[in-house]
Amino acid sequence: MTQPAVNAVPGSVTAAPLTGLRVLDLATLFAGPLAATMLGDFGAEVVKVEHPSRPDPSRGHGPSKDGIGLWWKILGRNKRTITLDLSKPAGRTTLLRLVSTADVVIENFRPGTLEKWDLGWDELSAVNPRLVLTRVTGFGQFGPYARRPGFGTLAEAMSGFAAMTGEPDAPPTLPPFGLADSIAALATSYAVMTALAARERTGEGQVVDMAIIEPILTVLGPQPTWYDQLGHVQPRTGNRSQNNAPRNTYRTADGTWVAVSTSAQSVAERVMRLVGRPELIDEPWFASGADRARHADVLDAAVGDWIARHGRADVLAAFEKAEAAVAPIQDVRDVMTDPQYQALDTVTTVDDPELGPLRMQNVLFRLSATPGAIRWAGRPHGADTEEVLTELGLTPADVKELREEGVV
C-alpha cells in the first residue's frame, strides 16, 4: 500500500501487535465492520469485501461531504477495499482463494446465507483449517429468532436497556447512536482474539457466534440476578441512581450543565461540605448510597441550588479543589477542544487523499511498546480490488474477465 502512515507513537519502531494477521471483512452495518476496524487499528491487514453494485450501506449513512460519506471514513479506516459477488460461482472460487490466505473472516449475513452459496464452515475450514470464522448477527446462529433481520435497535429494546432508560413518567428511550452495535463490536474483537489465542495452542480455527442482543445485556449489570433472587425490576429513574445520591445533571448560573456523581461515600460527604450543607452528613440515612438515593429530592435540592448560583467554570474549579466528582455536559464542539481529550489525542487528524485533513476518534487504547495507528481513512469502493486479486495470483486478464462477468 502507498497510503501514508499517520498517528504512530513518536519514536516507535516496533511493529503493531497484530501485524501479519489477515482479516476478511464481509460484514455491513455496523458491529462486524467496527470489530474489523479495531483489529486493523492495531496492525491487522483488513480486506473489506463489498458487493460490486451494493457497497456497505454505511458509506451512505449520515452526513457526507462532496458526496463522500464521512462515517465510512472512520469505519473503513485501515482497510483495503475490494468488490466481489459471493453469490456467483467465480466469486465463490475467488473468496475461497482469499480465505486460504486469511486468519479471520467476519460476516453478518443471515444464518444460512453462506451455506446457500456453499461457503459455510465446512467449505471454508476445508481450505483453511486455522481460520476463525466470526459470525455476527442480531440473534445468533440458532434459536427461534435466528433468521429474523436484526439491528442494534432491537437489541437495545430486547435487552432491557430501553425499559430502564428515560424519565419515570416518560416512554422507554432508545439511544440516538449505535450503542448495541458498538458494544457488540468490542465483544467481537475480544472474541476474535480469544479464538486466535486458542489456535496458538490447538493449531485449529473455530467459529465465533456473536449475537448482538447478548453483549449489551452483559454491560447492563446484574439485572437478571437481581430479578432471579429478589424479583427486582429496575425502573426508569432518569438521571438518578437507585444506588447513590446525589447523582444527576445540574444547571449552572450561566445556563450550562454539569454532571455530579457520588458513588463513593467520601465523595458524597465532600460534596455536601462544598455546597454548604454539612449537617446532612449526620443524617442516619446518609451513611449508605441506597439510603441516600431514597432521599434524592433533598440532596438534589442542596446541590442544585448551590450550582445554580455559580457559573460552570467556578463550579468545576470548586469541585476539583474539593476532590469531588464532576464533569461538564459537553456536546461534540466541547469535546473537540477539551484539554484532557487533547492531551490524550483522543480525536486525532488523519490525512485523506479525498478530503484532506480529517478529524476522527483515535485508536481505542494506548500500548507503550506496540501501539496502534490510523494508517489511512476509509478508501473508495473497490479501490484495491486489482491489487489484492493480483497478489492472489490472478492475472490482469483474469481480473478483466471477472469485471466483465460482474463478479468484481
KARA-V721648 format. One record per helix or strand. SS is the DSSP state (~ for helix, > for strand). FROM is the first residue (numbers start at 0). LEN is the number of residues. If there is no record, write none. Layout:
SS:FROM:LEN  SS:FROM:LEN
This chain:
>:21:4  ~:30:11  >:44:6  ~:56:4  >:63:2  >:67:2  ~:69:6  >:78:5  ~:88:11  >:103:4  ~:112:4  ~:120:7  >:131:6  ~:151:7  ~:160:4  ~:178:24  >:205:6  ~:211:8  ~:222:8  >:247:4  >:256:4  ~:264:10  ~:277:5  ~:283:4  ~:288:5  ~:295:13  ~:311:10  >:325:3  ~:331:6  ~:338:6  >:346:6  >:355:6  ~:384:7  ~:395:9
